[in-house]
Amino acid sequence: MTEDRISSGIGQKWLIKGQELHVDTPLIVGILNVTPDSFSDGGKFSDPSKATKRALEMLEQGATIIDIGGESTRPGSQSVSAEVELSRVLPIVEALADQSEALISIDTQKVAVAEAALHAGAHIINDISGGRNEAGMFDLVRDSGAGYILMHMQGQPETMQDAPVYGHVLDDLEVFFSERLHSANNSGIDVDQIVLDPGIGFGKSLSDNLSLMGNMGRLGELGRPLLLGASRKSFIGMIDHSSIDTRMGGSLAAVISAYLQGVKLFRVHDVSETRQVLDIFTAIQKHSD
């Protein structure tokens, strides 16, 4: 991969199974956790019929992508087997693929889960490990042509918030993403398949999270679209002492801040409210002198 491929400003093209998704307007990734222990909505959508209904609802509210996760990765969470994860996600992927034309993302670190989900109708792999958990992940991305969300995480979910340390968080993430993009390209992946996610709350202090969100545009210099996943996260409560179910305002503030820096992909729980704030804000911007 030549240097100009990763230094030409925030990318606007995302290759997903041979199709181009143009990331030039704000797009919403709706969160669908089908786990008993996710930090915000754990247990709400464990039943496949309820999960599918929620996915279809989020599509109606303005989501472009539905991100389905079968393993909690909240701080302190324990890993589950591929078999357990598959039993949770596959019925939802299959039902959603049958009932809609939505872009489906599978939120997993495991190659076996990602591969089965792609066969069942998923289009995107959302990998919090950035391809470091299992060696075969980049091979699967290459061979399938799937879209790939490459996230940064320091440590593992079980212990990542114990004592995260960086030299300089922005510098460290730039080095990490540059190395991972080169590694992916060397594995035969077209870098246009890749979106970058700085991993808010994944092995970061409050100061780290705020530094990243306040300077996300700098990560865009790597030339790939950026995704923000800040919805309802604990950094909001650290600032205003709000509980998980009263953090919509803080979540929307993070969305607008990132949008002003060129971010166009937003992974959220509150789809209708996020869609509204983005639509109204962009409409106002278009009429600005």
N, C-alpha and C positions, 0 to 999 in steps of 0.2 A: 504494500500500500504506500503510495507516494505521500509526501508531507502535505501537498496541496489538497489531498482528499480529506485531511483531518484539520484543516485550518482555514476553511473558506466561509466561516460563519454558520449559523444554525441551519441545518439541513431542513428541507421541506418535502422530501420524497422518502416514503417508507415502502419497501418492497415486502409484500406479504403473499407468499405462495404464488409468485409470478404476477401479481397485480400491484399496481401503484396506488398507495393511499397518499394523497397530497395533504401535507400537514401545514397548510398556509392559513387556515382558520382554526379557532380553538375547538378541540375535540374532547369528548368526555369518555373516560373509561369507568364504567360502573362496577363497583366492588360487590362481589357475591361470594361471601365466605360460607361454605357448607361444612363448618366445623362446630364442635361443641364449646370451643374455648377461645375463639378470636376475641380481641380486646374490646371491640365495639358491638358486634352483632352475633357473637358466638351463640349457637343453638337456635337462632331464629329461623334458619333456612336449612336445617338438617334434612327435613322431609323433601324429597325430590319434587313433588307437585308444588309445594310452597316456593321452593327455590326457582323453579321454572317460571312460575307466576311472577315472582319478583324480577327476574331477568327481563321478561316481556314488558313489565311495567317500566323498568328503567329505559328500555328502548323507546317506549312511547314518550317518556319524559325528555328524551334527547341524547341518550348515550349512543355512541357509535360502536363501542367495544364493550363486551361483558367479560370481566376478569374473574374466573372461577378458581377458588382455592380450597383445597381439602386438608391442609395442614396449617395450623396456627404458627405464625412466626413472630408473635408479640414477644416483648422482652420476658425472659424466664420460661418460655414455652419449651415443651419436650417434643422431639421428633417422633413421627409415626412411621410405620412401615409403608412400603409402596402399595402393598395389598389393601391396607386400610384406606390410604389416600385414594386409590383407584375406585374402591367401593363407594366413596363419597362423591367423586367428581364425574365419573363416566356416565351415570344416568342423566345428570344435568346437561352435560355436553351433548349427548345423543338427542335428548328431548329438545334442546334449544336449536341444534342444527336442523332438526326435523320441522320445527315450528316457526323458524325465522330465517332470515338471510343475514343475521348479525355476524360481525366479526367476533370470534370467540377466542379469548386468551386463557391459557392454563397457567396458573400461578404455582410453580413447582420448581424444586431443585433437582428432581429425580428424572433421569433419562427414561426409565420405563414408564413413568406416569406421563411425561410429556409425549412420548411416542404413541402410547395408547390413546391419549386425548386427541392428538393430531389425526390418527386413523378414524376416530369417532366423529370428527368434524371441526376440531379446533384449528385455528389459523396462526396463533401467536403463542410463544413461550415467554412467560414472565419469570425470570430466574433471579432470585435475590442473591445468589452466590456469584453471579457474573461468570458462570462457566467453570467455577473452581471446585464445586462440590463433587462432580463426577466427570471424569475425563471425556466421556463420550458425548457430552452435551453439544459441543461445537460441531461434531460430526453429524449429529441429528439435525441441527439447524442448517448446515450445508446441504445435506441430502434431501431434506424436506422442503427447503425454500421458505420455511416459516419465518414470520416476523419474530424479532427477538428483542425483548426488553432486558437490557444489561444493567443490573443494579450494583451499587457499591454497598458493601456491608463490612464493618470491622468486627471480626470474631464470629460467633455463632449466636442464634437467638437466645439460647439458654443463658449465656453469660455476657452478651454484647454490651449491656448497659452498666456492667460492674465498674469499669474504670477506663472508658475510651480515651485514648491519647493520640494526638497528632502533632507533627512538627508545625504545619500550617494546613488547616483542613482543605482549603481550596487548592493549594499546591499539590497536596497529597492525592486529592481526587483527580486532578488533571493528569498526574503521572499514572495513576491506576487506570483511568479510562484510555489513555493513549496506549498503554501496554496491552490492555485487553482488546482494543480495536486492532492493533497490529497482530496479536495472537489469533484473533478471529479471522482476519484476512489471510494469514499464513495457513489457516486450516481450510481455506477455500470458500469462506463465507463472503458474500458480497456485503460490504459495509453498509449499503443502502437498506439491508434487512434489519439494521440495528437502531434502536432508540436507547438513549442513556437516561438512567434514573439515579440521582445522587443518594437515594436511600435515607430520606429524612427519618430520624429516630432509630436507625439501624447502626448501633455502635457510635452514637454521637451525643455530646452534651448539649445543653440548651444553647450555649454560645456557638458550638459547631453548627447546629441546625440553623440558627439565625444568620450566621456568616454565609452559609450555603444559599439560603433563600434570598438573602440580600444581594447576592452576587452570582445568581444562576446564569446570567447572560455570559459570564466569562467561560463557563463550561461549554456554551454554544460555539465557542471558537474551535472546538474539536470537529465541527462540521456535521454533527448528527442532531436530529430532533431530540428535544428534552422532555421528560415526563416528570411532573410533580405529584408525589403522593404524600400529602400532608393532612389529609382529611381526619378530623377529630383526634389528632395525635396529642401525646402528652405534653409537648412543648407549649401548647396553648394553655393547658392547665397550670403549667409552671409559671406562666406570665400573669394569668388572671384568676387562678384557683378554680376554674370552671370544671365541672364534671364532664364525663365523656359525652353524655347526651345533651349538653348545653354548649357545644363548641362550634356550632354552625357559623357564627359570625367570624370566629378566628379562622376557620377553614376557608371561608370565602375571602378573607383578607389575604391569606397566603396565595390563593388563586390569582387575585388581581395583581399582587406584587409580582408574581412570576410571569403573568401575561405581559406586563409592561416591560419585562426583560426579554421577551421573544419566545417564551415557553408557550406551546400550543396543545400539549397533552396533559390532561388532569385526571388522576385516578381518585374517585370520590365515592362516598356513601350517599350524599344528598344530591341526586342527579338533577331534579327539577329546579332546585334553588340555584345550583351552580350554572345550569343552562340559562336561567333567567338573568343572573348577574352578568354573565359573559355576553349575552345577547344585547342587554341594555347598555352595558359599558362600551361594547364595540360600536353600537349605533350612535352613541354620543360622540365617540372618537371620530367617526366618519364626518360629523358635522362641525368638527373643531377647526377654527381658523389657525 
